[in-house]
Amino acid sequence: MNHHSAVPQDAPPGAAPRPGASWAHFEHRADIGVRGTGPSREAAFEQAALALTAVVTPPERVMPHHRVELACEAADDESLLVAWLNALVYEMAVRRMLFSRFQVVIDGQHLRASAWGEPVSVPRHRPAVEIKGATFTGLRVAPDTHGAWLAQTVVDV
């Protein structure tokens, strides 16, 4: 970790730092991996969305009272996962909602989904972070050797 003393901006060049003032670099990881698995690509995408909610608050705290319809498309499965999660992040931010139940239908590279949730309640949900978006880091959508699907990526918080 680098520590540096702060010099007043209006001080002449070479001036001594102010006593007790400093700045520092510190380690900070602004990302969290989310992973969903399931018997189908759709189920894995639904579980990845649940993992997304769990970054903010325990999903069991979110009541599935209101349904929101979403749609997105992308050139491949990996890009579709990023588009899906970013569509959810957008809805979470614009509607100030959290979601705890998902139903995903994928037709080729088109995704249609319903997400059920409720408006954010700070006392009840105690949101830990705000998600900025899904990234292409650690991105993978594929069936495993047993036929179960994996859908994972890293989200920026």
N, C-alpha and C positions, 0 to 999 in steps of 0.2 A: 504494500500500500504506500502510495506517495503522499507525503504531507508537505504542504507549502504554506508559508506565512502570507497573509494578505497585506498588501501595501495599498494605502488609500489611493484612489484613482487621481485625486488632485495633487498628490505628492510629487515633488520633483524626482527625476530619474535618480536611482540609487538610494532613495529614502528608506529609512528603517520601517519594518512592518509594525502595524498596530499591535500592541500587547494583547494577547488572548484571542486574536483573530487568525484563522487559518482555513485552508481548503484542502480537500483530499480526494483521491480516487478511491473507489471501493468496488469490490466484486458485486455484481448484480446480474442475476439470470432472469430476464424478462420473458421467459417462455415456459410452457408446460406441454408435455406430450399428452395427447388424447388418443385412446385406442378403443375400438369397438370390435367385438367378434360375434359371430352368429352363424346359423345354418345357411344363410343366403347373404348376398351382397346388400340387399335392403335391410336385413336385420343388423348387419354390421354397421351400416350407416346410421340406423336408429340408435344403436348402442354408443357410437361415437358422439352423437348429439347429446345423449345422456351424460357421457363423460364431459362434454363441453359445459353442461349445466353444473356438474359437480365441481368444476373449477371455481365457480362463483359461490355456490351454496349446496348443502346436501340435497339431492333431488327429492327426497321424501318430504322436505319442507314445502315443496311447490305443489299446490293443488291444481289439477288439470281442469279448470273451470271454463276457460275460453279457448276456442279453436281458431288457429290462424293457418291459412293456406299458403304454401310456398311452391315455387317452381324455379328450376334452373337447368342449364345444360352446359356440357363441356365436351371437349374432343376425346377424352379418355376417362377411365375410372378414377384415376388419381386427381385429375383436375376437377372432376365432378364432386369428389369428396370436399375439396377446398371450396368450391362454389356453394355446396350445400351448407357447410359450416359457416361460411361468410354470410349466406342468406339469413341464417339463424342469428348470427351476431348483429346483423343489421336490424332485424325485427326486435331483438332484445333491446337495442339502443333506442330505436325510434318509438316503439310502443312502451318502453320501460317495463318489459315483462320478462319473466323467466318461464321456461318450459320443462315439463317433466314426463311427457308422453309424446311419442312420435309414431307416425305411420308413413312409411316411405314406399313409393312405387317407382321403379326404374324401368324405362322402356328405351333400350339402346343407350344413348347418352343424354336422355331427357329424364329429369327427376321431378316428380310431383310428390308433395308431402303435406300432411296435416301435423301441426304441432299444438299440443294443448298445454296451457299454463295459466298464469295469473299475473297481475301487476306486481312489481317489486314492492315488498313490505320490508323496509330496513330493519325494524325491530324483530320480525319473525325470520326473515331470510338471512340477515346479517351478511350481506354480500362481501366476500373477501377481496375480490379484485374486479376490475372491468376488463373484459376481453376486447382487444383491439382488432384481432382477426386471425384467421387460419393462415398458415404459411405453407410453403412447399418443402420445409425442412422435415426430414424423417418420414416423408410421405410414402405410404404404401397401401395399395388395395389389391388383395390377391387371396385366392383360396389356399389353405394349407394342405398338407399331405393327407389329412383326414377328411377333406371336403368342406371344412368350416371356413368362413370368410373372415379376413382381417381388414380393418379400415383404420388407418392411423395417420396422424400428422402432429405437428407442433403448432400451438396457438400462442400468439403474442399477447401478453397481458400488461 
